[in-house]
Amino acid sequence: MGGIAYPILKGAEPFYFEGSRVGVLAIHGFTGTPQSMRELGERYAKEGFTVCGPRLEGHGTHYEDMEQTTYEDWIQSVEEGYEWLKERCDKIIVTGLSMGGTLTLYMAEKHPEICAIIPINATINIDQMEQIMNLKEPRFINGIGSDIKAEGVKELAYEKIPVRSLHELYKLKKVTLEKLKDIRCPALICVSRVDRVVPPKDSDYIFEHISSKDKKKLILENSYHVATLDHDKELIIQESLSFIKQYL
């Protein structure tokens, strides 16, 4: 891609834990890093699962680096994590936060062999982004990280968002939205009642339009958008573990 080779920020590294033949793919969100999913990943590993938390291309370095990537690059980062798990596991569960939740849905559409999915405050609505597709200036806008209710907790995320990357997010949501009905695996949809980044109605739409017969919605009453770092993280861990173990 050329340009400056930015180093990976401390704490933004991908994580890998080898365990049983059951794998969990944990995907972070737009402008974020694996840091937002690490605690969940560590708890899943403690339960004996094999866990992969990939770093999406262009993330965890510098927002100018992200500007050079496409949604296909982000998908490729997730696919590489999925392949790592496939080499070690017979069953794979996928979970993700925000755009990571969108990528979770995309993976379930593309890989029907996925055992179950756990999208967390996933973003899917393209109507609210139509105007962004016509936005060319400025080059960067203010970031959306750390929408967290718990005091003193900070998400490792970019302070600026490349407008070009918003265009790529739109494309990802559009291709994922078009095939929601293809999702048939069990789904635990986690949604914060108050989210200042992604409207909770996005999760309602997902719940209504996927074809899964076994689907459940978990309402998070005490967290904002980055629920995996917020007050309800333990609830997410416990409920997701209980959900996952139904399908082993």
JOBEL-V202553 format. One line per field, one symbol per residue. ss: DSSP state (2 for helix, 1 for strand, 0 for the rest). phi: phi as a letter, one per 30 degrees, with the letter a starting at -180 (. if undefined). psi: psi as a letter, one per 30 degrees, with the letter a starting at -180 (. if undefined). Layout:
# JOBEL-V202553
ss: ???
phi: ???
psi: ???
This chain:
# JOBEL-V202553
ss: 00000000000000111000011111100000002222222222220001111000000000222200002222222222222222000011111110222222222222000001111100000022222222000001110000000000000000011122222222222222200222000111111100000000222222222000001111110000002220002222222222222000
phi: .iidcdddddjcddbbbcaddccbcccdcdicbeedcddddddddddjddbbbdcdeicibaddddedccdddddddddddddedddcbcbbcbbachdddddddeddddbddedabbdbhdcbdcedcedddcdcbddbbddbdidbdddicbddbddbcddedddddeddddddedbedddbdebcccbddcbcccdedddddeedcdcedcbbccdcdbbcddddccecdddddddddddeddcc
psi: faakjklkkkfgklkkkkbagklkjjklakfalfeffeeeeeeeeffflkkkiljkkflgdkffeeffllfeeeeeeeeeeeeeeefflfkkkkllkcfeeeeeeeeeeeiffkellikjhkkfkfefgefefgkekleklklglhikekkgkkkjlkflkkeeeeeeeeeeeeeeefgeffkflkkjjkkkejkgekkffeeeeeefflgkejkkkjkjfhlbeiffgaegeeeeeeeeeeeeffg.
